[in-house]
Amino acid sequence: MNISQLETLLTISRTLSFRKAGEQLNLTQPAVSAQIKSLEDEFKAVLVDRNHPVTLTDRGKVFLEHAERILGIVEELKQKLSDLNQIPQGHIVLGTTTSIAIQILPRVLSYFQNQFPLIKTSIQSMSSSQVLASVENGSVDVGIGYLSDKSPQVETSVLYYDTFELVVSPRHPLADAKNVTIGSLKDIPLILLSPDTLGRRFVDRIFREHQIQPNIVMELNSSEEVKRMAEMGLGAGIVSKLSIAGELKRGTLKMIPVSELEASHPVGVITKSGRYVNSAMRQFLSDLKGMPEDQFIGSE
């Protein structure tokens, strides 16, 4: 049984004629007869009385009731699929770092959800390296993170650029320094991100290039944790510049320039190559990529 057979039976019930039904459906009369015969053979029942005028048998009338319901469901499905194209809706799972989730996404999502209230978003916080892996394995729909790693399994688009900075409590001995060299950090207790983060990999590379053995007193999973420990005066932290806008404004942290750390790092959106993009994701990605950079890097 197929949809066209049901449509043919419905048209015959309205026109009371194989010929007229064929004209409406753009089918030959033999084709109309063949479709009805196929239905009758499949259900082992005579559905149409072929005398003139053509009418449905009792079994045909029962069959028609169900056929109309099936065709109604199909039409409703077509309409819903069409609505998805016209009014973006659905659910998006975002994977990103804690700092981006706290500092960047509230501005982005507040705008987006006001414009598209039928699109729901969930956020999973993870390390920057896990963002890429989660997009690759499909556990998140869209990743937002540093784009240092390359992978043929994903597509990326740069949103803005960030740097890593040295931050200390206002009570720290370095608090009044105008700048420091990377070499002077070898004797300073440092609070760093954990080794599996892209930020830490960058810092480790800088230390290796300058043959420095850092004095690491604490390793933490997120920039938020590093900032809290630095605010308590437990050491100097190295974190994303964009993550410290609020602390700098409130005066709970001070940023000390270190020229060797001033490389910029692209932060962007990550999606899996070849993955089907539904209307919700399509709208979200379009809006996200269309936002000016100052939407992301504007201070609090």
N, C-alpha and C positions, 0 to 999 in steps of 0.2 A: 504494500500500500504506500502511496506517496501523496503529497499535498495536491498535486494537479488532478489526481483522480477524485479527491474529495471536492475540489472546486468544480469539476465537471458534473458530478452528481448534483451539487447544489444548483448549478446553472440549469440543468435539465428540469429540476423541480420547479424552477421559476418560469421557464419558457415552454415547458410541456412539449418539447420538440428536440430531437437529436440534431436536426439541421440548424435550427436557430441557436442552439447551444454551441455548435461548432463555429457559427459565424461570430458569436460574442467572444469565444475563446481563441479565435483564429486557428481552428483545427478543422480538418476534413471530417465529414460525417463518419467514415470508417474508423478514423482515429478516436472519435467520441465513443463509438460502439465498442471498440477494443478496450478502452479504459474501463467502461462499465462492466464488460465481460470479465476483465481481469479482477475487478473487485468481487464480483459474484462468485468467481471460481475460488478466490482466496478465502471467502467467508462461507462458501457453500450455501448460498442463499440467493433467490431471485429478488433483486432490488427494484427493477423497473419493469412495469407492464408496457410492452412495446406496441400495444394496440393504439389506435388513434382515438382521442388524443393520448399522448404518452403520459403515464402517471406512475407514481411510486407505489409499490406494493406495501403491505403492512410492515413487512420486514425492512423495506426501503425507507419508510417513514421513521422507524426506530433508528435505523442507521444514520439517517439525515440529522436527527437531533444531536447525536454524538459528533457527527462530522462538523456541524455548525460550531459546537463547543471547541473542537480541536482547531478549526480555522480561526476562531476568536482568540484562542491562546497564542497562535502563531502571529496574528496581527498585533496583539499586545506586546509580544516579544520584539517584533520589528520596531514598534513605537518606542519601547524602552531603550533599545539599542540606538535608535535615532536620537532620543533625548540625551543619551550620554555624549553624543557628538555636539549637541546644541548647548547643553548645560553641563559643564564639567563636574563630575562627582565621583566619589570613590575614596579609597584609603591609601595613604602613602606612608611607608616606614622609612624614616630618615636615620642614618647612622653618622655620628659626628663626635668630635672631642667635647669634653666637658666645657672647656673655655668657649668654643664656638657656640655650643648650646646655650650658654649663659649670656655671652656678650653679643652675639650676632643674630641668632635665630629669633629672639623675641621681636626685634624690629621687622624682620622679614615675614615671620608668620602672622603677626598682628595685621599687617597690611593684606597679606594673601587671604587670610580667613575672613576678613571683612568683605573682600571682593567675591570670594567663592565659599560661602558657608557650607555647601554640600560636600566639600572636600575635607576629609578628616586626616590629621597627621599624627603619627606617633614618633617619638624620638628615642633612639637608643644611644647612650653615651659610651664611648670606647676610646682606646688609644688611636692615634693617627694611623699607625700601621694596620690596626684591626679594621679600620674603615674600608681600606682597599680590599682586604680579604673578605669582608662581609658582603661587599658589592659583588665580588667574584663568585661567591658561593650562593648568592641569591637571598641571603637572610635579611638584607635591607634593600629597598628599592633604589634609594638615592643616597650617596655618600657626599659629605662635605668635609674636606680636609686638605692637608698639604699634598702637593702633587709631585713630590720628589721621586717616588717609585714609578717605574714604567711597567705596563702590563698590556699584552695584546688582547686581553679579555675584557678590557674596559675602555670607555670613551671619557675624555675629560675636557673641561672648559674652565679657564681661569676666571675667578671672580674678583680677586684683589691680591695684593702683595703684603706680606708681613715680615717682620724681623724679630730676632731674639735679643733680649736686653738683660743686663745685670741690674737687679733691684735689691735694695736693702732697706731696713727699718731706719727711720729718722735718727735712731739712737746708735746706729752702727758706726764704727770708726771710719768707714768710707763715705758716710752720708754727705759730707761737705766737699767731697772730691769733684772736680770739674770733669775729669775723665781718668781712666786707668788703662794700663796696658794689659794685654793678655798674660804677659809674664808675671805681673804682680799678683795674679790670682792663685799662683801655686801654693801660697801660704795662707790663703783665706778659706775658712770653712765654707764649703759650697753645698747648697741644696739643689739637687738636679732632678729632672724627670727620669723615669725608669728607662733602662737600656732598650726597651722594645719600642720606644717612641721615636718619631722622626726628628723631633727637636733635640733629643739626647744624642742621636747619631750625628747630627750636625755639630753639636758642641764637642763631642768626642773627637771628631775629625779635626776641628780647629786645634784642640789640645795636642793631638798627635803631630800635626804639621809644625807646631812650635815646640815640640819635644817637652811638653809639660805634663807632669804627673799631678793631677788635681787632688786637692784634699776634700774628698766627698764625704760629708757627714750624714747625708740623708738622701734617699732616692724615693720619689713619690710618683703616683700614677697620673696625676693631672697638674696643670698649671695652677688650678685653684688651691690645691693642697700645698704646692710650693710657695705660693703667695702668703698663705696663712702662716706657715712656719717662718718665712722671712719677716713678716710683720711682728712676730713674737721675738725677733732678734736672735733666732737660732742659727743663723747663717745668711750668706748672700745667695739669692736665687737667680737662675737664668730661665726666663719665660718669654712667651710671646708678647710683643709690644702691645698688640691690640687687646690683650687680656688684662692689662693693668690700667686702663683709662680711669676706671672708678677709683682705684687706690691712689693714683697720682692726684686726682682731683680732691680727694678727701685728705690727702697728706699722710696716709698710713704707710706709703712706700715712696722711696725716691729712686729714680732711674739714673744709673751712672753709665755714661757712654764708654763703650769698649769698641774701638774702631775695627778690630778683627772679627767682631760679631755682626757687623753691619751689612752682611749679605741679605738680599731680599729673597723671600721664599713665596712661590705662588700658592695660593689657597684657591681651591675650586670645587666644582661639582663633578661627581664620579658616577657613571652609570654603566651597566653591563652591556657590552657590545652585542647587538643582535636581539636584545630582549624586547618583547612586545611592550610598547608604551601606550598605556590606556589614557583616556581623556584627562584624568586627574593629574597623572605624571606629566603629560604633554603640556598642560596649562602651567603647572608648577615650574617646570624646567624653563618654559618660555619666559615667565615672569622673573625667575631667579637670574637667568642669564641676561635679561634686559635691564636689570637694576644698575644704576651708576655706582662706581666704586665707593663714592663717599657715603652711600647708604650702608655699607659694611664697616667702613673705617671711621665714621663719625664718632666723636667722643660722647660719653654719657652727659 
